[in-house]
């Protein structure tokens, strides 16, 4: 089978599990980079967790004991004294099944009063062990304690939302 490199970072043709099984622990055996839309979604509810559009990413682990290094990068902008923001990362397994909270950063940061303040670029990271070789889905939720608006990628930057998953052999 030919090895094919895709623009999104996915590599096809290295599915021979005997070859991959011989790789040492700590080897990155699969890499996936997904780019979400250049959205400008607003968290409209105060003190309510809201799923961010465009943060959803599906991944199929090669081995059930692999560690998945999960990363999201996106811009976030606040208006009218948003104070106290938080983030959650969920795993849905199987896809269409139940959601499992795998990481919560309830008090990520606090921002003062005024119009259009930080926090700017957000980087979320978590390592997960889904324990399956079937497709799983990950997504991010955001939270604001008070204030008027909290926008993900309000400037509709070309980069939008970037999500990277590295599968690490154990």
C-alpha positions as CSV (number, residue, x, y, z in Angstrom):
1,X,0.0,0.0,0.0
2,X,1.3,3.5,-0.9
3,X,2.0,6.0,1.9
4,X,-0.2,9.1,1.4
5,X,0.4,12.4,3.2
6,X,-2.6,14.7,3.5
7,X,-2.6,18.5,3.9
8,X,-4.3,18.1,7.3
9,X,-1.4,16.1,8.6
10,X,-3.0,12.7,8.3
11,X,-0.8,9.9,6.9
12,X,-2.5,6.8,5.3
13,X,-0.7,3.6,4.4
14,X,1.0,2.9,7.6
15,X,-1.7,0.8,9.0
16,X,0.3,-2.3,9.4
17,X,-0.1,-2.9,13.2
18,X,2.9,-5.3,13.2
19,X,5.1,-2.5,12.1
20,X,3.5,0.0,14.5
21,X,3.7,-2.5,17.3
22,X,7.4,-2.7,16.9
23,X,7.8,1.0,17.5
24,X,9.1,2.0,20.9
25,X,6.9,3.5,23.6
26,X,6.7,7.3,23.3
27,X,6.6,7.2,19.5
28,X,4.0,9.5,17.9
29,X,2.3,7.0,15.6
30,X,-0.5,9.2,14.3
31,X,-0.8,13.0,13.9
32,X,-4.0,14.9,13.0
33,X,-4.5,18.6,12.6
34,X,-8.0,19.9,12.0
35,X,-8.9,23.5,11.3
36,X,-12.2,24.7,12.5
37,X,-14.2,27.6,10.9
38,X,-13.3,31.2,11.2
39,X,-16.4,31.6,13.5
40,X,-17.4,34.4,15.9
41,X,-19.6,32.5,18.3
42,X,-20.8,34.3,21.4
43,X,-21.4,32.7,24.7
44,X,-24.7,34.3,25.4
45,X,-25.6,32.7,28.7
46,X,-24.1,33.8,32.0
47,X,-23.0,31.0,34.3
48,X,-23.9,28.3,31.7
49,X,-21.5,26.0,29.9
50,X,-21.8,26.4,26.1
51,X,-20.3,24.1,23.5
52,X,-18.1,26.1,21.1
53,X,-19.0,25.6,17.4
54,X,-15.9,24.5,15.4
55,X,-14.0,22.8,18.3
56,X,-15.3,19.3,17.5
57,X,-12.7,16.8,16.2
58,X,-13.1,13.1,15.5
59,X,-10.1,10.7,15.9
60,X,-9.7,6.9,15.6
61,X,-6.9,5.5,17.9
62,X,-4.6,2.8,16.5
63,X,-4.1,1.0,19.8
64,X,-6.5,0.9,22.8
65,X,-3.7,1.7,25.3
66,X,-2.4,4.8,23.4
67,X,-2.2,8.2,25.0
68,X,-3.8,11.1,22.9
69,X,-2.1,14.5,23.2
70,X,-5.0,16.9,22.6
71,X,-4.5,20.6,21.8
72,X,-6.9,23.5,20.8
73,X,-5.7,27.0,19.9
74,X,-8.2,29.8,19.2
75,X,-8.7,33.6,19.8
76,X,-11.1,34.7,22.5
77,X,-12.3,38.2,23.1
78,X,-14.5,39.7,25.9
79,X,-16.8,42.7,26.1
80,X,-18.5,44.5,28.9
81,X,-16.7,43.2,31.9
82,X,-16.7,39.5,31.3
83,X,-15.2,38.2,34.6
84,X,-14.2,34.6,35.2
85,X,-14.0,32.3,32.2
86,X,-13.5,28.6,32.1
87,X,-13.2,25.7,29.7
88,X,-14.2,22.0,29.6
89,X,-13.0,19.3,27.2
90,X,-15.4,16.4,26.5
91,X,-14.9,13.0,24.9
92,X,-17.9,11.3,23.1
93,X,-17.4,7.6,22.7
94,X,-18.8,6.1,20.7
95,X,-19.6,9.0,18.4
96,X,-23.3,9.7,18.9
97,X,-23.0,8.1,22.4
98,X,-22.6,9.7,25.8
99,X,-20.3,12.6,26.6
100,X,-17.6,12.3,29.3
101,X,-16.0,15.3,30.9
102,X,-12.3,14.7,30.7
103,X,-10.9,18.1,31.7
104,X,-12.2,21.2,33.4
105,X,-10.4,24.5,34.0
106,X,-13.2,26.4,35.7
107,X,-11.2,29.5,36.6
108,X,-9.0,29.8,33.5
109,X,-8.7,33.6,33.9
110,X,-10.5,36.8,35.0
111,X,-10.8,40.0,33.0
112,X,-11.8,43.4,34.2
113,X,-14.4,45.9,33.0
114,X,-14.3,47.8,29.8
115,X,-15.0,47.2,26.1
116,X,-13.2,44.5,24.2
117,X,-10.5,43.2,26.4
118,X,-8.4,40.0,26.4
119,X,-7.7,37.2,27.1
120,X,-6.5,36.8,23.5
121,X,-5.0,33.5,22.3
122,X,-6.3,30.5,24.2
123,X,-4.3,27.2,24.3
124,X,-6.0,24.2,25.8
125,X,-4.1,21.0,26.4
126,X,-5.0,17.6,27.8
127,X,-3.8,14.0,27.6
128,X,-6.5,11.4,27.3
129,X,-6.6,7.5,27.2
130,X,-9.9,6.6,25.5
131,X,-9.2,2.9,25.7
132,X,-10.7,2.1,22.3
133,X,-9.7,1.7,18.7
134,X,-13.1,3.0,17.4
135,X,-13.8,6.7,16.5
136,X,-14.0,9.1,19.3
137,X,-15.1,12.8,19.3
138,X,-13.7,15.6,21.3
139,X,-15.1,19.1,21.8
140,X,-14.7,22.2,24.0
141,X,-17.2,24.1,26.1
142,X,-16.7,27.7,27.5
143,X,-18.2,29.5,30.5
144,X,-18.4,33.1,31.6
145,X,-19.4,34.2,35.1
146,X,-20.8,37.7,34.1
147,X,-20.6,40.4,31.5
148,X,-22.1,40.8,28.1
149,X,-20.1,38.9,25.4
150,X,-17.4,36.3,25.1
151,X,-16.6,35.5,21.5
152,X,-14.4,32.7,20.1
153,X,-12.4,34.1,17.1
154,X,-14.4,37.3,17.0
155,X,-12.1,38.8,14.3
156,X,-12.8,35.7,12.1
157,X,-9.0,35.1,11.7
158,X,-8.0,32.9,8.9
159,X,-6.5,30.4,11.3
160,X,-9.9,30.0,13.0
161,X,-9.7,27.2,15.5
162,X,-6.8,24.8,15.3
163,X,-7.0,21.3,16.9
164,X,-4.1,18.9,17.0
165,X,-4.1,15.3,18.2
166,X,-1.0,13.2,18.5
167,X,-1.3,9.5,19.3
168,X,1.6,8.3,21.4
169,X,2.3,4.6,21.7
170,X,2.6,3.2,25.2
